[in-house]
Amino acid sequence: MLQFLIKRFGQSVILILIVTLITFFLINLAPGGPASMMRMDATAEERAALSERLGLNDPIPVRYGKWLGDAVQGDLGPSLSSGQPVMDRIVERFPHTLKLAFWTIIFSVIIGVVLGIISARNRNTWRDHTINFGSVIGLSIPSFWLAIMLILLFSVQLQWLPSAGTGEGFVGQFKSMIMPVIILSTATLPTIVRFTRSSMLEVVSQNYVRTARAKGMKEKTVIYSHALRNALIPVISIIGVLIPRLLSGTVIVESVFGWPGMGRLIVEAAQSRDYNLVMGVTVVATVLVIFSNFIVDIIYSKVDPRVKNIG
């Protein structure tokens, strides 16, 4: 396990360097360079002054080396749009996105596994067809359109849920998360349902499951005590793949629902052409995805005792 941890850590560091290097060079190769990213109406003199202040006159590899050295120490530079440290703005917004992502994963896994088992146990019946049809619909409907429809129904017509904001108090926060979590789940829930179904169908055809049934065990015991654990192994692995999709979905959801998280922050950074903030959010998102996949791999190795070495 120690060798696995060291190997994965080294891979993670290399991946972070590659992502930051590509992002840094793409931003610097944008028309006008970073000096034009703060304000569209900046004059030539103002851009020259900004370039001098930010050290943009140095070669790109030199600037990247300086930025990387500061980033390792936790300094991502000042936000060009607000003047605040980039790290402070990220720390302020990150808990809101983490809350949405956490409850979306919990909701998707619980409901997805249950629906997947029901679909597998009732293969080629109306229950199976209904669940599969619902999964296809969930993946097909644009999230921004569905979000607007939910706002019109539950906020405007029924007035049950707030249309924007994080709410106050436990009840207020709970109500404010319902619609965003539902919308984000449309990108993760159908995939978990389909993976659980296919995995269950494969597992229940194994010899040890047939043996358990031949011994006269109840069907529920066979499914939940013998088949489910092995069926969940592919489901656990797919969660690591769904996390980047979930983070990308927060950009739309947080913008529609006025949720003050990382997704909305990246939109604000792009609109204000905030060079440092774009880099900072990219680094944090990359680290979050890598860390999440790292945790998923560890859980995978614990659930499947056959896995001794990963990656």
C-alpha positions in Angstrom: 0.0 0.0 0.0 2.9 2.4 0.8 4.4 1.8 -2.6 1.0 2.5 -4.2 0.6 5.7 -2.3 4.1 6.9 -3.3 3.5 6.0 -7.0 0.1 7.8 -7.1 1.5 10.8 -5.4 4.2 11.1 -8.0 1.7 10.7 -10.8 -0.5 13.4 -9.2 2.3 15.9 -9.0 3.2 15.3 -12.6 -0.4 15.7 -13.7 -0.8 18.9 -11.8 2.3 20.3 -13.4 1.1 19.4 -16.9 -2.4 21.0 -16.3 -0.9 24.2 -14.9 1.7 24.4 -17.6 -0.9 24.1 -20.4 -3.3 26.6 -18.7 -0.5 29.1 -18.1 0.7 29.0 -21.7 -2.8 29.1 -23.2 -3.6 32.2 -21.1 -0.4 33.9 -22.1 -0.9 33.1 -25.8 -4.4 34.8 -25.7 -4.6 37.8 -28.0 -3.1 40.8 -26.1 -1.8 38.5 -23.4 -2.7 38.7 -19.7 -2.2 42.5 -19.7 -5.4 42.9 -21.7 -7.4 40.4 -19.6 -8.3 42.8 -16.8 -10.2 45.4 -18.8 -11.3 45.4 -22.4 -11.1 49.3 -22.6 -7.5 49.5 -21.2 -5.2 51.9 -23.1 -1.8 50.9 -24.3 -0.1 52.9 -21.5 -2.3 51.1 -18.9 -1.5 47.7 -20.3 2.2 48.5 -20.4 2.1 49.6 -16.7 0.2 46.4 -15.8 2.7 44.3 -17.7 5.5 46.0 -15.8 3.8 45.5 -12.4 3.0 41.9 -13.0 6.3 41.1 -14.6 4.7 40.2 -17.9 7.7 41.5 -19.9 9.7 38.4 -18.8 9.8 35.3 -21.0 6.9 32.9 -20.4 9.0 30.1 -19.0 10.5 32.5 -16.4 7.0 33.8 -15.5 5.8 30.2 -15.1 8.7 29.4 -12.8 8.0 32.4 -10.6 4.3 31.6 -10.5 4.9 27.9 -9.7 7.3 28.8 -6.9 4.7 31.1 -5.3 1.9 28.6 -5.8 3.8 25.9 -4.0 3.9 28.3 -1.0 0.1 28.8 -1.3 0.4 32.2 -2.9 -1.7 32.3 -6.2 -1.3 36.0 -6.6 -3.8 38.9 -6.3 -7.1 38.9 -8.1 -6.9 41.4 -10.9 -10.6 42.3 -10.6 -10.9 42.7 -6.9 -7.4 43.1 -5.5 -8.0 40.3 -3.0 -5.6 37.3 -2.7 -6.8 34.6 -5.1 -6.6 32.0 -2.4 -8.9 34.0 -0.2 -11.6 34.2 -2.9 -11.3 30.5 -3.5 -11.5 29.5 0.2 -14.6 31.7 0.5 -16.4 30.0 -2.4 -15.1 26.4 -2.1 -17.3 25.2 0.8 -20.5 26.0 -1.1 -19.4 23.9 -4.1 -18.2 21.1 -1.9 -21.6 21.0 -0.1 -23.4 20.7 -3.5 -21.0 18.0 -4.8 -21.1 16.0 -1.6 -24.9 15.8 -1.4 -25.1 15.1 -5.1 -22.8 12.1 -4.9 -24.7 10.8 -1.8 -28.1 11.2 -3.5 -26.9 9.7 -6.8 -25.2 6.7 -5.2 -28.1 5.8 -3.0 -30.9 6.3 -5.5 -28.7 5.0 -8.4 -27.8 1.7 -6.7 -31.3 1.1 -5.6 -32.8 1.7 -9.1 -30.0 -0.3 -10.7 -30.8 -3.3 -8.5 -34.5 -3.0 -9.2 -33.8 -2.8 -12.9 -31.5 -5.9 -12.8 -33.9 -8.0 -10.7 -36.8 -7.1 -13.1 -34.9 -7.5 -16.4 -37.0 -6.9 -19.5 -40.1 -6.0 -17.5 -41.9 -2.7 -17.4 -39.9 -1.6 -14.3 -36.6 -2.2 -16.2 -37.8 -0.4 -19.3 -39.1 2.5 -17.2 -35.9 3.0 -15.3 -33.8 2.7 -18.5 -36.0 5.2 -20.2 -35.7 7.6 -17.3 -31.9 7.3 -17.4 -31.8 8.2 -21.1 -34.1 11.2 -20.5 -31.9 12.4 -17.6 -28.8 12.3 -19.7 -30.5 14.0 -22.7 -32.2 16.9 -21.1 -30.0 20.1 -21.0 -29.3 21.0 -17.4 -29.8 24.7 -17.9 -33.3 24.1 -19.4 -34.3 21.7 -16.7 -33.1 24.2 -14.0 -35.2 27.0 -15.5 -38.3 24.7 -15.6 -37.9 23.7 -12.0 -37.5 27.3 -11.0 -40.8 28.2 -12.9 -42.6 25.3 -11.2 -41.3 25.2 -7.6 -40.3 28.8 -7.1 -42.7 30.9 -9.3 -45.8 28.8 -9.5 -45.9 26.7 -6.3 -43.5 29.0 -4.3 -42.2 26.0 -2.3 -38.4 26.5 -2.9 -36.2 29.6 -3.2 -35.0 30.3 -6.8 -31.5 31.5 -5.8 -29.1 31.9 -2.9 -27.9 29.6 -0.2 -30.7 30.2 2.4 -30.5 30.9 6.1 -30.7 28.3 8.8 -30.9 24.6 8.4 -34.3 24.6 6.7 -33.4 27.4 4.4 -30.2 25.8 3.3 -31.9 22.5 2.8 -34.5 24.0 0.6 -32.0 26.0 -1.4 -30.0 22.8 -2.2 -32.9 20.7 -3.4 -33.1 22.0 -7.0 -29.3 22.4 -7.6 -28.7 18.8 -6.3 -31.4 17.4 -8.5 -30.0 19.2 -11.6 -26.4 18.0 -10.9 -27.7 14.5 -10.3 -28.9 14.3 -13.9 -25.3 14.1 -14.9 -24.3 11.3 -12.4 -27.4 9.4 -11.4 -28.2 7.8 -14.8 -24.6 6.5 -15.2 -24.7 4.9 -11.7 -28.0 3.3 -12.5 -26.8 1.8 -15.7 -23.5 0.6 -14.3 -25.2 -1.0 -11.3 -27.7 -2.8 -13.5 -25.1 -4.2 -15.9 -22.8 -5.2 -13.0 -25.6 -6.9 -11.1 -26.7 -8.8 -14.3 -23.1 -10.1 -14.6 -22.7 -11.0 -11.0 -25.9 -12.9 -10.6 -24.8 -15.2 -13.4 -21.7 -16.3 -11.5 -21.4 -19.8 -10.0 -21.3 -18.7 -6.4 -24.6 -16.9 -6.7 -26.2 -20.0 -8.3 -24.7 -22.1 -5.4 -26.3 -19.7 -2.9 -29.7 -20.1 -4.6 -29.3 -23.8 -4.8 -28.8 -23.9 -1.0 -32.3 -22.5 -0.6 -31.3 -19.0 0.5 -33.8 -16.2 0.1 -33.5 -14.0 -3.0 -32.9 -10.9 -0.9 -30.1 -12.6 1.0 -28.5 -13.7 -2.3 -28.7 -10.3 -3.8 -27.7 -8.1 -0.8 -25.3 -10.4 1.0 -23.6 -12.1 -1.8 -24.0 -10.3 -5.1 -24.2 -6.6 -4.1 -20.6 -6.2 -2.8 -19.0 -7.5 -6.0 -21.5 -5.6 -8.2 -20.5 -2.3 -6.5 -16.9 -2.6 -7.5 -17.4 -1.0 -11.0 -19.8 1.5 -9.5 -17.1 2.7 -7.1 -14.6 3.1 -9.9 -17.0 5.1 -12.1 -17.5 7.7 -9.3 -14.0 8.9 -9.9 -14.9 9.5 -13.5 -18.1 11.3 -12.6 -16.5 13.9 -10.3 -15.0 16.0 -13.2 -18.4 16.0 -14.9 -20.0 17.0 -11.6 -17.6 20.0 -11.2 -18.2 21.1 -14.8 -21.9 21.0 -14.1 -21.6 23.4 -11.2 -20.7 26.1 -13.6 -24.1 26.1 -15.2 -26.1 25.2 -12.0 -24.4 27.8 -9.8 -24.9 30.5 -12.5 -28.6 29.7 -12.8 -29.4 29.4 -9.1 -27.1 32.2 -8.0 -25.1 29.8 -5.9 -21.8 31.4 -4.7 -19.5 28.6 -5.4 -16.5 27.7 -7.5 -18.5 27.3 -10.7 -19.8 30.8 -10.5 -16.4 32.1 -9.5 -14.8 30.7 -12.7 -17.5 32.4 -14.8 -16.8 35.7 -13.0 -13.1 35.2 -13.6 -13.6 34.6 -17.3 -16.0 37.6 -17.7 -13.6 39.9 -15.9 -10.6 38.5 -17.7 -9.0 37.8 -14.3 -5.7 36.0 -15.3 -4.6 35.1 -11.8 -8.1 33.9 -10.7 -8.5 31.7 -13.7 -5.1 30.0 -12.9 -6.0 29.6 -9.2 -9.4 28.0 -9.9 -7.8 25.7 -12.4 -5.2 24.5 -10.0 -7.7 23.9 -7.2 -10.1 22.1 -9.5 -7.3 19.9 -10.7 -6.1 19.0 -7.2 -9.7 18.3 -6.1 -10.3 15.9 -9.0 -7.0 14.1 -8.5 -7.6 13.8 -4.7 -11.1 12.4 -5.3 -9.8 9.8 -7.7 -7.1 8.9 -5.2 -9.7 8.3 -2.5 -11.8 6.3 -4.9 -8.8 4.0 -5.8 -8.2 3.4 -2.1 -11.8 2.4 -1.5 -11.7 0.2 -4.6 -8.7 -1.7 -3.2 -10.5 -2.2 0.1 -13.8 -3.4 -1.4 -12.1 -5.8 -3.8 -9.6 -8.0 -1.9 -8.2 -9.3 -5.2 -6.8 -5.9 -5.9 -3.3 -5.7 -4.4 -1.6 -3.2 -6.6 -3.4 -0.4 -8.5 -2.1 1.6 -11.4 
